[in-house]
Amino acid sequence: MASPSSRRKNDLSVNREHVVRLLRDGAVISNPSQDVLKTAARLEKEGLVETRVREFILCAEPQDFDYPPKNRHCRGRLYVDDGLDEAGHEFRCPDCDRPVFPVRYNKLRHKELRTKLLPQGITSYILSELANLKSSVKEISAGVYRIDIGDLGVLVCIADYCSDEKFLTRDWACTQTTCYLVVNPKSFDERFLDEDWIIRTSLADIICGQTKIKDWVCNAAECGPPQSVRTASVPVYTKGATPIVAEPVAPYQAGRRFVVECGPNTVVVEGETVVAPQAGTRFDVFRILWDQFLDDMRQAVLPEQHRLINIKDIIKEIEARTEKYVEDETSIRRTINRLQSDIETAIKKKLGLPIDREDIVQTCRWKGQGEGDFGYRINPFTVAARPFLSDRF
């Protein structure tokens, strides 16, 4: 429980729109304004977020002296503070793999601000605000606190950090006076049940002073549980994504089969190298998909039921395997697109075989998700695995 002497912190004179952008875990803001940087600094000072500002260059920048490259539309992003050796051609575009020379060509530099939410700091911030009520505050479950105020007391539930789903159900909310506080502002209204009696607010509104916790909780205590609600048993707030259902995959075409080998740092299709040792991130992505493909094969999973991996999980795997921090989801998505295109081009050009873009690495849309939500896997209908034959190299 926070000390009653804790100072108030919701007097920050900051722009609410900036706060909303920065309170999304993993938010990436390119070329942030001074106001955004100032707001980020204030939030970091309060212990709510951890921020990092980095400089990057674009592979194909029209203002640069090395423009146009072979792929003038490439939007690959390279970070200049990675300690790479320019003379050793270590700056390579993650999308097209071409060597880039930031200093030699005096390439235009951009800034990127990335934020990471600090759950412990956010919880401490909220508890310090609740301490201003001068009433006993007790944690009854992870993310759920009881304040001894009014005749029956009031619960404050930090919805993002609540581990017990019963506190997020309609049955609970309509019988217990509960105030719901949401940290991540994304889809705030859509995640809540569309009923006016639910008491809710966002951390952004508290930080900017639009919601005063003392007034918010006291008003809830005075009103008590809702007097009349429709009978239904559904969640009042959805913490996670809606259920994932894969789109039906294209039917298998007889005669279309490609023998694939995956070595320590090389991928071979029908004897042709399609991912070379210097490919870096492209090989890391392929290896993650390949390992899951082999695991599904070992478990005799039917082709149509082979698992998908989304971008966030791919990034987590890359970071765990390489111990390198992945800055941008977009760059990984582009890496996958480039991987698909390169494999298709190599097989058609060098072997003359009929192959589609997704015959090796398949993209599947997930129903019920927002735009841009896809899963990836090795195509179980057209890929045949073979042990890597190292003696050919």
C-alpha positions in Angstrom: 0.0 0.0 0.0 1.3 3.4 -0.9 2.1 5.9 1.9 -0.6 8.5 2.5 2.1 11.2 2.3 2.8 10.4 -1.4 2.7 13.5 -3.5 0.2 14.0 -6.3 1.5 13.3 -9.7 -1.4 14.0 -12.1 -0.5 17.7 -12.4 1.6 17.1 -15.5 1.0 19.8 -18.1 1.3 17.5 -21.1 -0.6 17.0 -24.3 -3.1 14.1 -23.9 -2.6 13.0 -27.5 1.2 12.6 -26.9 0.5 10.7 -23.6 -1.9 8.3 -25.4 0.8 7.5 -28.1 3.5 6.9 -25.5 1.5 4.6 -23.2 1.4 1.9 -25.9 4.0 -0.7 -25.0 6.6 -0.8 -27.7 5.4 2.4 -29.3 7.7 3.6 -32.1 7.6 7.3 -33.1 9.7 8.4 -36.0 11.2 11.9 -36.0 9.4 12.9 -32.7 8.7 16.5 -32.1 10.2 18.4 -29.1 6.8 18.3 -27.4 6.7 14.5 -27.7 10.2 14.1 -26.4 9.4 16.4 -23.5 6.3 14.4 -22.7 8.3 11.1 -22.9 10.8 12.6 -20.5 8.1 13.5 -18.0 6.6 10.1 -18.2 10.0 8.5 -17.7 10.7 10.7 -14.8 7.5 9.5 -13.1 8.6 5.9 -13.6 5.8 5.0 -16.0 7.8 4.3 -19.1 11.3 3.6 -20.3 12.3 5.4 -23.4 15.1 5.1 -26.0 16.0 7.6 -28.8 18.0 6.3 -31.7 19.3 7.6 -35.0 18.6 5.7 -38.2 19.1 6.1 -41.9 17.0 4.8 -44.8 18.4 2.5 -47.4 16.8 4.5 -50.2 16.5 8.2 -49.3 15.9 10.6 -52.3 18.0 13.3 -50.6 21.1 11.1 -50.2 24.1 11.0 -52.5 23.8 7.3 -53.1 20.3 7.5 -54.4 18.9 5.7 -56.3 20.1 2.2 -55.3 19.1 -0.8 -57.3 15.8 -0.9 -55.4 14.8 2.7 -55.2 11.6 1.9 -53.3 13.4 0.0 -50.5 12.4 1.4 -47.1 14.9 -0.6 -45.1 16.0 1.1 -41.8 19.5 0.9 -40.4 20.5 2.2 -37.0 23.7 4.1 -36.8 24.5 3.4 -33.2 24.9 -0.3 -33.5 28.8 -0.1 -33.4 29.0 -1.6 -36.9 32.1 -1.1 -39.1 31.2 0.8 -42.2 34.5 0.0 -43.9 33.9 -3.7 -43.4 30.5 -3.4 -45.1 28.7 -4.3 -41.9 25.9 -1.8 -42.5 23.5 -3.9 -44.5 19.9 -3.1 -45.3 17.6 -5.6 -43.4 15.2 -5.6 -46.4 17.4 -5.8 -49.5 20.7 -6.8 -47.9 22.8 -4.2 -49.8 25.8 -2.5 -48.1 25.1 1.0 -47.0 27.6 3.7 -46.1 26.2 6.3 -43.7 29.4 8.5 -43.4 30.8 8.1 -46.9 27.6 9.4 -48.4 26.6 11.7 -45.5 23.2 10.0 -45.5 20.3 11.9 -43.9 19.7 10.9 -40.3 16.4 10.5 -38.6 15.4 10.0 -35.0 13.2 7.3 -33.5 11.6 7.2 -30.1 10.6 3.9 -28.6 8.8 3.4 -25.3 8.4 0.4 -23.0 5.8 0.4 -20.2 6.9 -0.3 -16.7 4.1 -2.1 -15.0 5.6 -1.8 -11.5 6.1 1.9 -11.9 2.6 2.3 -13.3 1.1 0.4 -10.3 3.1 2.5 -7.9 1.9 5.7 -9.6 -1.7 4.6 -9.2 -1.3 3.5 -5.6 0.2 6.9 -4.8 -2.9 8.5 -6.2 -5.2 6.2 -4.3 -3.3 7.1 -1.1 -4.7 10.7 -1.4 -8.1 9.3 -0.4 -6.8 8.9 3.2 -8.4 5.5 3.4 -7.1 2.0 3.7 -6.0 0.4 0.4 -5.5 -3.3 0.2 -4.5 -5.5 -2.7 -7.0 -8.4 -2.9 -5.7 -9.8 -6.2 -3.1 -8.9 -8.8 -4.1 -5.5 -10.1 -7.2 -5.2 -7.9 -7.3 -3.0 -4.9 -10.0 -2.5 -2.2 -10.5 1.0 -0.8 -12.3 1.3 2.5 -14.5 4.2 1.6 -18.3 4.6 1.8 -20.6 2.0 3.3 -19.5 -1.0 1.2 -16.0 0.0 0.0 -14.9 0.4 -3.6 -12.6 -1.8 -5.8 -10.2 -0.3 -8.3 -9.2 -2.7 -11.0 -6.2 -2.0 -13.2 -7.6 -4.0 -16.1 -4.4 -4.6 -18.0 -2.7 -6.2 -15.0 -5.7 -8.1 -13.5 -4.9 -11.8 -13.4 -8.3 -13.0 -12.2 -10.9 -12.9 -14.9 -13.8 -12.9 -12.5 -13.1 -9.2 -11.7 -13.5 -8.4 -15.4 -17.0 -10.0 -15.8 -20.3 -8.3 -16.0 -21.6 -10.4 -13.2 -19.0 -9.0 -10.8 -19.2 -5.4 -12.0 -23.0 -5.2 -11.6 -22.9 -6.4 -8.0 -19.7 -4.9 -6.7 -18.7 -1.2 -6.9 -15.7 -1.5 -9.2 -13.7 1.2 -11.0 -11.9 0.0 -14.1 -8.6 1.7 -15.0 -7.0 1.0 -18.4 -3.3 1.6 -19.1 -3.1 0.8 -22.8 -5.4 3.3 -24.5 -5.6 1.4 -27.8 -9.2 0.4 -28.5 -10.3 1.6 -25.1 -14.0 1.9 -26.0 -14.1 -1.3 -28.1 -12.7 -3.5 -25.4 -15.4 -2.5 -22.9 -18.9 -3.7 -22.9 -21.1 -1.0 -24.4 -23.0 -0.1 -21.2 -23.0 3.3 -19.6 -23.1 2.1 -16.0 -19.6 0.6 -16.1 -17.2 2.9 -14.3 -14.0 3.3 -16.4 -11.2 5.7 -17.2 -7.7 5.6 -18.7 -4.3 6.3 -17.2 -3.8 9.0 -19.8 -6.9 10.9 -18.4 -5.5 10.6 -14.9 -2.0 11.8 -16.0 -3.4 14.8 -17.8 -5.8 15.7 -15.0 -9.0 15.0 -16.9 -9.9 12.4 -14.3 -9.2 13.0 -10.6 -8.9 9.7 -8.9 -10.2 11.0 -5.6 -13.4 12.3 -7.2 -13.7 9.3 -9.4 -13.6 6.8 -6.5 -15.7 8.9 -4.1 -18.4 9.3 -6.7 -18.4 5.5 -7.2 -18.7 4.9 -3.5 -21.6 7.4 -3.2 -23.5 5.8 -6.1 -22.8 2.2 -5.2 -23.6 -0.8 -7.5 -25.8 -0.1 -10.5 -29.5 -0.2 -9.6 -30.8 -1.9 -12.8 -29.0 -3.8 -15.5 -30.0 -6.2 -18.1 -29.5 -9.9 -17.3 -26.4 -11.3 -19.1 -23.1 -13.0 -18.2 -20.4 -11.5 -20.4 -17.0 -9.9 -19.8 -17.0 -6.1 -19.2 -13.5 -5.8 -20.7 -11.5 -7.9 -23.0 -7.8 -8.1 -22.1 -6.5 -10.1 -25.0 -7.1 -10.3 -28.7 -10.2 -11.9 -30.1 -10.0 -15.6 -30.9 -7.7 -16.5 -33.8 -9.1 -18.4 -36.7 -6.9 -19.0 -39.7 -8.4 -18.4 -43.1 -8.8 -21.5 -45.2 -5.6 -22.2 -47.1 -5.4 -22.8 -50.9 -5.9 -26.4 -51.8 -2.9 -28.5 -52.6 -2.0 -28.7 -56.2 -0.9 -32.1 -57.3 2.7 -32.2 -58.6 3.8 -29.1 -56.7 6.4 -30.1 -54.2 9.7 -28.6 -53.2 12.5 -30.3 -51.3 13.8 -27.9 -48.7 17.0 -28.2 -46.6 17.9 -25.9 -43.7 21.5 -25.9 -42.5 23.3 -23.9 -39.8 23.0 -20.6 -41.8 21.8 -21.6 -45.2 18.5 -22.5 -46.8 18.4 -24.7 -50.0 15.3 -25.4 -52.2 15.6 -28.1 -54.8 19.4 -27.9 -54.5 19.5 -24.1 -55.0 20.7 -21.8 -52.3 17.9 -19.3 -51.6 19.1 -17.9 -48.3 22.9 -17.4 -48.0 25.0 -17.2 -44.9 25.2 -13.4 -45.0 21.4 -13.0 -45.1 21.3 -12.5 -41.3 17.7 -11.7 -40.2 16.1 -13.5 -43.2 17.8 -16.7 -42.1 16.8 -16.1 -38.4 13.1 -15.8 -39.5 13.2 -18.8 -41.7 14.8 -20.9 -39.0 12.1 -20.0 -36.5 9.4 -21.0 -39.0 11.4 -24.2 -40.0 11.7 -25.4 -36.4 8.0 -25.1 -35.8 7.3 -26.8 -39.1 9.5 -29.8 -38.0 7.9 -29.9 -34.6 4.4 -30.1 -36.2 5.7 -32.8 -38.5 7.0 -34.8 -35.5 3.6 -34.6 -33.9 1.8 -35.7 -37.1 -0.2 -32.5 -37.3 -2.5 -32.4 -40.3 -1.3 -29.9 -43.0 -4.3 -27.6 -42.6 -3.7 -27.5 -38.8 0.0 -26.5 -38.9 0.5 -23.6 -36.5 1.0 -20.0 -37.5 3.5 -17.5 -35.9 2.7 -13.8 -35.8 5.2 -11.0 -36.0 5.4 -10.3 -32.3 6.3 -14.0 -31.5 8.8 -14.0 -34.3 10.5 -11.0 -32.8 10.6 -12.6 -29.4 12.2 -15.7 -30.8 14.8 -13.7 -32.7 15.7 -11.7 -29.6 15.9 -14.9 -27.5 18.1 -16.7 -30.0 20.4 -13.9 -31.1 20.3 -11.8 -27.9 19.8 -8.8 -30.2 17.0 -6.2 -29.6 14.6 -6.0 -32.6 13.5 -2.4 -33.0 10.7 -2.5 -35.5 7.9 -4.9 -36.4 7.7 -3.3 -39.9 11.3 -4.3 -40.7 10.6 -7.9 -39.8 7.4 -7.9 -41.9 9.4 -6.5 -44.8 12.1 -9.1 -44.2 9.5 -11.9 -44.6 8.1 -10.3 -47.8 11.6 -10.1 -49.2 12.3 -13.7 -48.2 9.2 -14.8 -50.1 10.1 -12.8 -53.2 13.7 -13.9 -53.2 12.9 -17.6 -53.0 10.3 -17.3 -55.8 12.7 -15.4 -58.0 15.6 -17.7 -57.5 13.7 -20.9 -58.2 12.0 -19.5 -61.3 15.2 -17.9 -62.7 17.7 -20.6 -61.9 15.7 -23.8 -62.1 12.8 -22.7 -64.3 10.3 -24.5 -61.9 6.7 -23.2 -61.5 6.6 -21.8 -58.0 4.3 -19.2 -56.3 5.4 -16.6 -53.8 3.9 -18.6 -50.8 4.9 -22.1 -51.8 7.7 -22.1 -49.2 6.9 -19.4 -46.7 3.1 -19.0 -46.4 1.2 -16.0 -45.1 -2.3 -16.6 -43.6 -4.8 -14.0 -42.7 -6.5 -14.3 -39.3 -10.2 -13.8 -39.1 -11.6 -11.4 -36.5 -8.4 -9.4 -36.3 -7.6 -5.9 -37.3 -6.0 -4.9 -40.6 -2.4 -6.1 -40.8 -2.7 -9.2 -38.5 -1.2 -12.2 -40.3 0.4 -15.5 -39.3 3.4 -17.2 -41.1 4.5 -20.7 -41.5 6.4 -23.1 -43.8 3.8 -24.2 -46.3 2.9 -27.7 -45.2 1.2 -28.5 -48.6 4.1 -27.9 -50.9 7.3 -28.4 -48.7 9.1 -31.6 -48.2 11.9 -31.6 -45.6 15.3 -33.2 -46.2 18.4 -33.3 -44.0 20.9 -30.6 -45.0 23.7 -31.9 -47.3 26.7 -29.9 -46.3 29.1 -31.6 -48.8 27.6 -29.7 -51.8 29.2 -26.4 -50.5 
